[in-house]
Amino acid sequence: MTDLTKLKIAEARDALRKGDVTSVELTEACLSAIDAADALGAFVHKTPEIALEQAKAADARNSADAPALNGIPLGIKDLFCTKGVPSQAASGILEGFRPEYESTVTSQLFADGAVMLGKLNMDEFAMGSSNETSVYGNAVNPWKVDDRQLTPGGSSGGSASAVAADLCLGATGTDTGGSIRQPAAFTGITGIKPTYGRCSRWGIVAFASSLDQAGPMTKDVRDAAIMLTSMCGHDPKDSTSADLAVPDFEAALTGDIKGKTIGIPKEYRMEGSPTEIEKLWSDGADMLRDAGAKVVDISLPHTKYALPAYYVIAPAEASSNLARYDGVRFGHRASLEAGDGITEMYEKTRAEGFGHEVQRRVMVGTYVLSAGFYDAYYNRARKVRALIKRDFDQVFADGVDAILTPATPSAAFGLGEMAEADPIQMYLNDVFTVTVNLAGLPGISVPTGLDAQGLPLGLQLIGRPWEEGDLLNIAYRLEQSAGFVAKPSQWW
């Protein structure tokens, strides 16, 4: 078989089961592609020895009833702890950290026979929307329309770039405010954030614990369903993990959405939104209508408060979670001068180890949690969050099955264009995605078109809690109707 790296997970699974290809062949093809793609900055810790060992084990286990991911080469975001392999969360403060344990999500993937090609680039501690805050340097979007290097989005930028460039068949991502869905939209792939609690957070370096959720980033909806089935499940080591059975998400993909009700929220019509985004959204609604769904206008009145609430809650939780990185037990420790005490050690270590964006968010978070400001900011943001969740609950109670919105306010922008401006401009990239995290809902980004320059654009579907199967099926229908097959031309 030629072009093995271009296979989707479902295609590779079928080829492996038939014996048309081996996992070792598939893995070697991906490893070669990775070695030739350093210009993308996607893979930051390559693990060829581990990959080939896992591939050989998968080939030995191969049979017609082997798990769907048996022998499938994947990339793992650097936020997931992987035993004996550097797991730095793209931060200088975790330099040299090699965990003695495996995250629950990667343990489940490996138990199903998945192959780890290496660790993927990301924004430092998942804080960013463009993959420009990484200690490893920028990840680069494989899509190119002019002389500029474009962002693959963030924080799961390395995952998005690697999947879009066919360096791996799928990748893990995490989503705190859009970090799976926005990069998926920027690179023309599919990314799903499941309901909060569906995937264990154990062994994933924490950013904001009440918002973080892992999910797959894949070449299409079917692959997302296959990978998500393996990643989900109850984990007693995570107190927020839901003790619910995991359905076979792939089996839910019938493409039949007749009688489904799709909501279009009026609050997501932003002033100054590009006409291309508006047209994409309108066309997406028409596609679902043509497939037999009922499309209705809905209102989510507290949407306008979502970004401010998110940028109080997320930094507050980050400042608490990142307090443990102090140079004492693991990771980077600053060189001290004679007379320096423990306070100086903390100060110098954290000043050297954390990048500017992380420092900014830690300081904002510490401020909103401080005496005198806790009620004014943090408590108020929590109340707003409850109102945002109530808006969604009301819409779903009224019979809406899923909500259709744009995934991003624009196509991918050039690296360096936004970061040098006001950081708030960068935060506005999350305008369509943060509500889903605040409400703990599942959301999926599906590529549905190209802008005038030829860059991919995505639409987002937001589902009912725990109804990922239904959400994936509606996304599958949208994917079929949109017929998006564009791929980036290889320049790297």
Secondary structure as UniProt FT lines:
FT   HELIX           4..6
FT   HELIX           9..18
FT   HELIX           23..35
FT   TURN            36..37
FT   HELIX           38..40
FT   STRAND          43..46
FT   HELIX           48..61
FT   TURN            64..65
FT   TURN            68..71
FT   STRAND          73..77
FT   TURN            78..79
FT   TURN            83..84
FT   TURN            89..90
FT   HELIX           92..94
FT   TURN            95..96
FT   HELIX           104..111
FT   TURN            112..113
FT   STRAND          115..120
FT   HELIX           124..126
FT   TURN            135..136
FT   HELIX           157..164
FT   TURN            165..166
FT   STRAND          170..175
FT   TURN            179..180
FT   HELIX           181..187
FT   STRAND          190..193
FT   TURN            196..197
FT   TURN            202..203
FT   TURN            209..211
FT   STRAND          213..218
FT   HELIX           221..231
FT   TURN            236..237
FT   TURN            239..240
FT   HELIX           250..252
FT   TURN            258..259
FT   STRAND          261..265
FT   HELIX           266..268
FT   TURN            271..272
FT   HELIX           275..290
FT   TURN            291..292
FT   STRAND          294..298
FT   TURN            301..302
FT   HELIX           303..305
FT   HELIX           306..321
FT   HELIX           322..324
FT   TURN            338..339
FT   HELIX           342..353
FT   HELIX           356..369
FT   TURN            371..373
FT   HELIX           374..379
FT   HELIX           380..397
FT   TURN            398..399
FT   STRAND          402..406
FT   TURN            415..420
FT   HELIX           423..427
FT   HELIX           428..430
FT   TURN            431..433
FT   HELIX           434..439
FT   STRAND          443..450
FT   TURN            452..453
FT   STRAND          456..463
FT   TURN            465..466
FT   HELIX           468..482
//
